[in-house]
Amino acid sequence: MRLNLPLTGAEELAAVAEVLESGYLTQGPKAATLEALVNDTVGTEHAFAVSSATTGLHLALVGLGVKPDDEVIIPDFSFPATANVVVQLGAIPVFVDIEPDTFNLAPALLEAAITPRTAAIMPVHAFGLTADMDPINHIAAVHGIPVLEDAACALTALYNGRPAGSLGTAGVFSFHPRKIITTGEGGMITTNDSELAARMRVLRTHGAVRDGLFMSFVDAGFNYRLSDVHAAIGIAQMAKLDHIVGRRQTLASALTERIGSVEGVTAPVVPEGSRHSFQSYVVTLDEDIDRDAVICEMRELDVETTLGTYSMHLQPYFRERFGIPDEALPNATRAHRSALTLPLYPQLSESDVDRVAESLRLAVERVRSAPAAARR
């Protein structure tokens, strides 16, 4: 059983064929339509289709004016792209620990991380659950710092009734095949800040503006556009959005119910007032359970699993550059070693959910009963 399968079919094939037949393959009317659809979903005024969420985060940080030697606060537990875009600007990622139950940035630790060099705060909505944005935004407002949501996993997620991507200065979604919808590769920036939107519009396309018959290049911009081929896939995917998310939530509820009796496994939580998109279904194993051994056991049972995501300070580049001790980020360190992602996607059946839960139970039992030497 695969960890994830994007829900694609005849509609996406037809959409791509239409673009190929039109001869208009680069960013064009399809990209604009996809931007409008995402704006409607998120409730923002501006949306910018980009080639990936990573380029979207980079573009947004440039638009916000982040420069070399500035600091950007991020949670330590995230895919490394969150920190990479900061480093690529010559800025410094400041890693903050997470809340162990939600995997999201701990607002109580935010104030202590702010310095005169802090140029942005970038909370991550881990696995499709929004960070606790009200206290984050309050602290940011007191210090006059913009908030950029890494909402890669969180399309349709809600925080107190408000959509992810509309909760900060700007938000960035991913359309990678493992995300809620896919364009193959691609992403989207959303914002209500018209000045920021104007800067990103120019920077996204080589720093160019239309000046009569020709382009005038007013900045050293990027080529971060999304092609109409990719956007056409996204339009077809957006027509399925309600079904995709509804099915994910139904399956997540069923999986939570079934693994409730598996000793040593904690299901994901959904705080009151939040709606989880369940881009990934991530459980936490007790510390005495070897997560990597569970992954191997489930592979033997033909069920694909993986880690939750990465504690970035543990990765070789960041370890060598910053040398942050594990005890400074205890929750992220533990999550890196004990979080486990289980299969969850719309095509799964109820019997598939039964199989995932039973395989998890068997794998945990086997790992716990293995001799200590075999677990090392």
C-alpha positions in Angstrom: 0.0 0.0 0.0 1.4 3.4 -1.0 1.9 6.2 1.4 0.1 8.6 -0.9 -1.5 8.7 -4.4 -2.7 11.9 -6.0 -6.3 11.8 -7.2 -6.0 12.3 -10.9 -7.8 11.0 -14.0 -9.4 11.9 -17.3 -10.2 15.5 -16.2 -6.5 16.3 -15.8 -5.6 14.6 -19.1 -8.2 16.6 -20.9 -7.1 19.8 -19.3 -3.5 19.3 -20.3 -4.5 18.3 -23.9 -6.5 21.6 -24.2 -3.5 23.7 -23.2 -1.2 21.8 -25.6 -3.6 22.3 -28.4 -3.9 26.0 -27.7 -0.1 26.6 -28.1 -0.1 28.8 -25.0 2.1 26.8 -22.7 3.7 29.3 -20.3 2.0 31.4 -17.7 -1.2 32.6 -19.1 -5.0 32.4 -18.8 -5.0 29.0 -17.0 -2.7 30.3 -14.4 -4.9 33.3 -13.9 -8.0 31.1 -13.5 -6.2 28.9 -10.9 -5.2 32.1 -9.0 -8.8 33.2 -8.9 -10.0 29.8 -7.7 -7.5 29.8 -4.9 -8.4 33.4 -4.0 -12.0 32.4 -3.7 -11.1 29.4 -1.5 -8.8 31.3 0.8 -10.7 34.6 0.8 -7.7 36.8 -0.1 -7.5 39.6 -2.6 -4.3 38.5 -4.4 -2.9 35.2 -5.5 0.3 34.4 -7.4 0.8 31.0 -9.0 4.5 30.0 -8.7 6.7 27.1 -9.8 6.8 25.6 -6.3 6.0 26.4 -2.7 9.8 26.8 -2.1 10.0 29.5 -4.8 6.9 31.0 -3.4 8.4 31.3 0.1 11.6 32.8 -1.4 9.6 35.3 -3.5 7.5 36.3 -0.5 10.5 36.9 1.7 12.2 39.0 -1.0 8.9 40.9 -1.4 8.8 41.5 2.4 12.3 43.0 2.2 14.3 40.3 4.0 18.0 40.9 3.3 21.3 39.3 4.2 22.0 39.0 8.0 18.3 39.5 8.9 16.8 36.8 11.0 13.6 34.8 10.2 12.0 32.8 13.0 10.8 29.4 12.0 9.8 26.2 13.8 12.5 23.6 13.9 10.2 20.8 12.8 9.5 21.2 9.1 10.7 20.2 5.7 14.1 21.9 5.2 12.8 24.1 2.4 11.4 26.3 5.1 14.9 27.1 6.3 16.6 26.8 2.9 14.8 29.9 1.5 16.0 31.9 4.4 19.6 30.8 3.9 19.4 31.5 0.2 18.7 35.1 1.0 21.8 35.3 3.2 19.5 35.6 6.2 19.6 33.5 9.3 17.0 31.0 10.3 16.2 31.1 14.0 14.8 27.8 15.1 12.0 27.7 17.7 10.7 24.6 19.4 7.2 23.2 18.7 4.2 22.2 20.7 4.4 18.4 21.1 0.7 17.7 20.5 0.3 19.8 17.3 3.9 19.8 15.9 3.5 23.6 15.4 5.6 26.5 16.5 5.1 27.2 20.3 3.9 30.8 20.7 5.1 30.9 24.3 8.7 30.7 23.0 8.3 33.3 20.2 9.0 36.5 22.2 12.3 35.2 23.4 13.4 34.5 19.9 12.8 38.1 18.6 15.8 40.4 18.3 16.3 43.8 16.5 17.4 41.7 13.5 14.1 39.8 13.2 12.7 40.6 9.8 9.9 38.0 9.5 8.1 35.2 11.4 7.3 32.1 9.4 5.0 29.6 11.2 4.4 26.3 9.5 1.0 24.7 9.5 2.3 21.2 10.2 0.7 18.4 8.1 -2.4 20.6 7.4 -3.1 21.9 11.0 -2.8 25.6 11.4 -0.4 27.0 13.9 -1.9 29.0 16.9 -2.0 32.2 14.9 -3.7 34.6 17.2 -0.9 34.8 19.8 1.7 34.7 17.0 0.1 37.6 15.1 -0.3 39.5 18.4 3.4 39.2 19.2 4.4 40.0 15.6 2.2 43.1 15.6 3.7 44.4 18.9 7.1 44.3 17.2 6.0 45.3 13.8 7.2 42.1 12.2 5.4 40.5 9.1 4.1 37.0 9.4 4.5 34.6 6.4 2.5 31.4 6.7 4.2 28.3 5.4 0.8 26.8 4.5 2.3 24.2 2.1 0.1 21.4 3.5 -2.9 23.5 4.6 -5.2 24.3 1.7 -8.8 24.4 3.2 -7.5 24.3 6.8 -9.3 26.6 9.2 -8.3 28.5 12.3 -11.2 29.9 14.3 -13.2 29.9 11.1 -10.5 31.7 9.0 -8.7 29.9 6.2 -5.0 29.1 6.2 -3.3 31.5 3.8 -5.3 34.5 5.0 -4.0 34.5 8.6 -0.8 36.4 8.2 0.8 39.0 5.9 0.9 36.3 3.2 0.7 32.6 2.9 2.2 30.0 0.6 0.7 26.7 -0.5 2.3 23.7 -2.2 0.8 21.7 -5.1 3.4 18.9 -5.0 1.8 15.5 -5.6 1.7 14.7 -1.8 -0.3 17.9 -1.1 -4.1 18.4 -1.0 -4.2 19.2 -4.7 -1.4 18.9 -7.2 -0.2 20.5 -10.3 2.8 18.1 -10.5 5.1 20.8 -9.2 3.8 24.2 -8.3 2.5 26.5 -5.5 0.5 29.6 -4.7 1.1 32.8 -2.7 -1.9 34.5 -1.2 -2.1 37.9 0.4 -4.3 40.9 1.2 -1.4 43.3 1.2 -1.6 45.2 -2.1 1.9 46.7 -1.8 3.4 43.3 -1.3 1.4 41.9 -4.1 2.7 44.7 -6.4 6.3 43.8 -5.6 5.8 40.1 -6.0 4.0 40.5 -9.3 7.1 42.2 -10.7 9.7 40.0 -9.0 8.0 36.8 -10.2 8.6 37.6 -13.8 12.2 38.7 -14.2 11.6 42.1 -12.5 9.7 43.2 -15.7 6.7 45.5 -16.2 5.0 46.1 -19.5 6.1 49.5 -21.0 4.2 50.1 -24.2 5.3 47.6 -26.8 8.0 46.1 -24.7 9.1 45.1 -21.2 11.0 47.4 -18.9 13.1 45.6 -16.3 12.8 47.5 -13.1 14.3 45.0 -10.7 16.6 41.9 -10.7 13.7 39.5 -10.5 13.2 35.7 -10.9 11.5 33.3 -13.2 9.1 31.8 -10.7 6.1 31.5 -13.0 3.7 28.5 -13.2 3.1 27.2 -16.7 -0.4 26.9 -18.0 0.2 23.2 -18.4 0.6 22.9 -14.7 -2.2 25.4 -13.9 -4.7 23.4 -16.1 -4.0 20.3 -13.9 -4.6 22.5 -10.9 -8.0 23.8 -12.2 -9.2 20.2 -12.7 -8.0 19.4 -9.2 -9.8 22.4 -7.6 -13.1 21.0 -9.0 -12.4 17.9 -6.8 -11.3 19.9 -3.7 -14.4 19.4 -1.6 -14.4 15.7 -2.3 -10.6 15.3 -1.6 -10.7 17.1 1.7 -14.0 15.6 2.8 -12.7 12.1 2.1 -9.4 12.8 3.9 -11.2 14.0 7.0 -13.6 11.0 6.9 -10.7 8.6 6.6 -8.7 10.4 9.3 -11.6 10.0 11.7 -11.8 6.3 10.9 -8.1 5.8 11.4 -8.1 7.7 14.7 -10.9 5.4 15.9 -9.1 2.2 14.9 -5.7 3.0 16.3 -7.1 4.2 19.6 -6.5 0.7 21.1 -2.9 0.5 19.8 -0.7 0.8 22.9 2.1 3.3 22.6 0.6 5.3 19.7 -0.9 8.8 20.0 -3.2 10.0 17.2 -3.0 13.5 15.8 -5.0 16.2 17.7 -7.3 18.8 16.3 -7.7 21.8 18.7 -11.1 23.3 19.2 -11.9 25.9 16.5 -9.5 24.3 13.9 -10.2 22.3 10.8 -7.3 19.9 9.9 -6.8 19.4 6.1 -5.0 16.1 6.9 -2.5 16.4 4.1 -0.7 13.9 6.2 -1.8 11.7 9.1 1.0 11.7 11.6 1.0 9.8 14.8 3.5 9.9 17.7 5.1 6.7 19.1 6.1 6.3 22.7 9.8 6.9 23.3 10.5 3.2 24.0 9.3 2.3 20.4 11.9 2.4 17.7 10.1 4.4 14.9 12.5 3.4 12.2 12.0 -0.3 13.1 8.3 0.2 12.9 8.7 1.7 9.4 10.7 -1.4 8.4 8.1 -3.8 9.9 5.3 -2.1 8.1 7.2 -2.3 4.9 7.4 -6.1 5.4 3.6 -6.0 5.8 3.5 -4.0 2.4 2.3 -0.8 4.0 4.4 2.3 3.1 5.1 4.8 6.0 7.7 7.4 6.7 8.9 9.8 9.3 6.7 12.9 10.1 9.2 15.5 8.9 12.6 16.8 9.8 14.0 18.5 12.9 16.1 20.8 10.9 18.8 21.4 13.5 19.6 17.7 13.2 20.4 17.9 9.5 24.0 17.9 8.6 24.1 21.4 7.0 22.3 23.1 9.9 24.1 21.0 12.5 27.5 22.0 11.1 26.6 25.7 10.6 24.7 26.4 13.8 25.6 23.6 16.2 22.3 23.8 18.1 22.2 21.2 20.9 19.2 18.8 21.0 18.3 20.0 24.5 17.6 23.5 23.2 14.8 22.0 21.0 13.6 19.0 22.9 10.1 18.6 21.4 11.3 19.0 17.8 14.1 16.5 18.5 11.7 14.0 19.9 9.2 14.5 17.0 12.0 13.9 14.5 12.6 10.5 16.1 9.1 9.4 17.0 6.6 10.9 14.5 5.3 8.4 11.9 3.2 9.2 8.8 0.6 6.6 7.8 -1.1 6.2 4.4 -4.0 8.6 4.0 -5.5 9.6 0.6 -9.0 9.7 -0.9 -8.7 6.4 -2.8 -8.4 4.4 0.4 -11.4 2.2 1.4 -12.6 1.3 4.8 -10.9 -2.0 4.5 -7.7 -0.2 3.7 -8.0 1.8 6.9 -8.5 -1.5 8.8 -5.3 -2.8 7.1 -3.2 0.3 8.1 -4.4 0.1 11.7 -3.8 -3.6 12.0 -0.4 -3.4 10.4 0.6 -0.6 12.8 -0.5 -2.7 15.7 1.4 -5.7 14.5 4.5 -3.6 13.8 4.5 -2.0 17.2 4.1 -5.4 18.9 6.9 -6.9 16.9 9.3 -4.0 17.6 8.5 -4.0 21.3 9.0 -7.7 21.6 12.2 -7.8 19.7 15.4 -8.4 21.8 17.1 -5.1 22.7 20.2 -6.0 20.6 18.0 -6.5 17.5 16.5 -3.0 18.0 19.9 -1.2 17.9 
